[in-house]
Structure formats: structure tokens, C-alpha cells
Amino acid sequence: MQLASVIGHATSTVKHHSMNGWRLLVVQPLLTDRGRDGTPILAIDELGSQVGQDVMICSDGKTIGDAMGTQTSPVRWIVIGQPDD
């Protein structure tokens, strides 16, 4: 699990069938001091996260597979929560 900031939304006209119905977010992983941790990444989201909001992301394959209902998805990151301020 890692803290990230939502910096945008992504649209895909062609994607793996397991991703149908999922929103794609562009998120910037953050360090503990809120500095950038690498380059922005894509994450799927079903929580309605908005640009500028902090989110918790996870790259655990089982967590992603359970949420999506399939273990054969190419998704690497998923939004699993929105921290309280």
C-alpha cells in the first residue's frame, strides 16, 4: 500500500476486457514527506476519486484480482482507499 495523489484521468478506447467499467486515474506516488516517488502511474478506481485528492493504492495481485473478479487482468495498481484529512 502506498499514498498517492490523483493528478488526472485517463481514457482508453482499446483495453483488456477485464477493465471494462473501471475508471482509470493518473496518480503520483508520494514519499512520506509528500515528495514524488518516481513517475506517475495508472490505477483503476471505483471510489470516485477526484483530481487533487490523496488516495491509497495497492499493487497486490490477489487484492486486485479479488476486486475485479478475475485473476487474469493486466492491471498493476488499484485505489483501495481515501485517507481522512
N, C-alpha and C positions, 0 to 999 in steps of 0.2 A: 504494500500500500504506500502511496506517495501523494503528497499535496501538489496540486497544480492549479493554474489559473486559466480560465477559459478566455481565449483570445480571438475566437472566430468559429464559424460554422463551415462545414464542407458539404458539397453536393456532388453526388456521383451518378452518372447516367448508366454506367455498367458496373455492377458489383456482384460479389458472391451471393447466391440466393439466400444464404443464412442471414444476410444483413438487411433484407427487406423489412421495412417498418422501423428500423433503428435510426436515430439521429446521429450524425457524425459531427463531432466537435474537434476543433483545433485547440489543443491545450499546451501550455508551457509548464513542464515540471519545475518545481521550486525546491530550493535548498531550505534548511531550517532558518536561515537569515532572510528568506524570501528572495534571494538571488536566483538567477536562472540556472537550471540544472540540465544543460545540454540544449538540443534544438527542440522546437515544437513537434508534437506528435498528434496522431488522430486517435480518438477514443469514441466508443459508442456510448450513447446516453439515453436513458428512459426517464430521467428525473426532471427534465425541463430546464436544465442549467442554462444560464444566460451569460453573454459576454461580460467580462469583468468579475465574474463570480469565482470564488475558490471552490474547488471540488477535490474529492479523494478519488484517486484512480488506482486500479489494480491490474497486474499482468498475469495473475494466476490462471492457468489454463482451465482448471476444474471449475473455478468460480465463473469464468466467462462461459464455459460450456453449459453449466447448470442454468445460468441466467438466460442463455439463448435457446436452450432446449436441444442442443446438438454439440457433439464433441469434435465435429469436423469443420468448424468455422476457422477462417484465417485471421480473425480478429485477435489483436495482441493486447489492447487496453480497453478497459471499461470503467465508466464512472460508477462508483459504488456508494457515494455519499456526498453530502454538502455540510461542511463543518459549521458549527454555531459560531457566531462572532463574539 
